[in-house]
Amino acid sequence: MNPRRTLATASRVLSQVRHDPRTIGLLLVVPSVLIGLMAWMFSDTPVFDTIGPALIALFPFIVMFLVTSITTLRERRTGTLERLLSMPLGRGDLILGYTLAFGLLAVLQSAVAVGFAVGVCGLEIAGSVWLLLAVAVADAVLGTTLGLLASAFARTEFQVVQFMPLLVFPQILLGGLFLPREQLPDVLRSVSDWLPLSHAIDALQAVASGSEDTAYVVGELLIIGAWIVGAVVLGSVTLRRRTP
């Protein structure tokens, strides 16, 4: 991989996103709006303080997955990726460039979502807000890399949406949002231990409640990081040079 080509790819993607206000709104505004809606629904109950950390993991993860996968697939269908890969640009440079570009957007998205949840919605955080933000960023980048991986296999936008029941929905159901993972049946608990979103939700809830030390959260971050690296590598290997 060539760092200059990777950075050039990231710069090109950011330039395209900058001229697309709808995508910017979807990335930066929609997660906060959804979090605010949930806070409003449960404004007279303690429910939001319980599920708020999980929502910070959930909504950015889903949005980044959709935007990244559909954007990448659109460039393939228009022939942009095929033209780029016909030049001295490796598949690793391309995937890593997309990861850097959308990773930067994930940082902005997570900062807005965390700031809105804590500052506007009143989510109580017993631990470090900065540590909460770090986990939220890692979670959003995870959605980005899984979106890139899905786009490497899909041929149409509809097929990308079909990947959600495979890559996203099981993580939502088993991540601890609807039922604490400790109360899941043993088999489902074992499956949830291997899902990265479960670790993101666990880490965010630990920071919010102050129930675990920093070492525990860092360990969860390392697991999320391993999934991110694995998705980038697998996406680079499986990316086709020719548009089918």
Summary of the structure (lengths in Angstrom):
residues: 244
radius of gyration: 18.0
end to end distance: 24.8
largest distance: 58.5
contacts: 833
relative contact order: 0.15
helix: 80%
strand: 0%
